[in-house]
Structure formats: C-alpha cells, structure tokens
Amino acid sequence: MIDDFTTKTRRKRDIHLISIGNATCGEVIEASLIRERYSRCLRLVYRYQDSAGTYYQCSDKSSVSFDRRMSSRMIASQVGRKVAVVYDPAKPSRSTLYPPKWAISSGH
C-alpha cells in the first residue's frame, strides 16, 4: 500500500491539475504489475496529445493492491483502453488520469 505522505502529496498534485488543467482523451499503451513494498500495484503507461498536437507518455500506478492471482489477461486487457487525462497547459508533460485513483478508492 502506498504510504500516507505519498497519498497526500499525490492528492494535492492531482487537485491542482484538475483545477487548472486541460482535459483530453488518452490511451493505455502498457500495463503491468509492479511490486510496491509488500504488495503489487497496477502500473499503466498512457499516451495523450496536448492542444498543440504534441504527444506525451506518462505512467500512473494504482493505490489499490492486487494479489498474485490477477490474471495476465486481465492486465493485458487494459492496453488500448481509452482514458481521461488532465494535463497542465503550462507543462503538458505533467498529467494525471481522471478520476484519480485515490478519489475512486476513498469515495471522494
């Protein structure tokens, strides 16, 4: 599980991006399970285009742990999925998926 400091920092960043950012459609281009301390998290690599037409690639990892039995088919099914992305118009390489994972998992 991601620690409280990381979660709070991420929430602040995401809230800022959502309040000032531009929304666009992106696509998941890679999905994998990664080890995060004593659990595993789903890491998504996604690609999106800013309003100037430049493509960016970023990654996001879920704050929800997944167990070992998560099938490779389930992980692979994420690739190609359309996702909502919010990016900073002043620095388009800074982005987050929308809605943020912490908002979904905490019910905000």
Helices and strands as residue ranges (DSSP letters): H 4-20, E 22-36, E 39-49, E 55-66, H 72-76, E 82-88, E 91-98, H 101-106
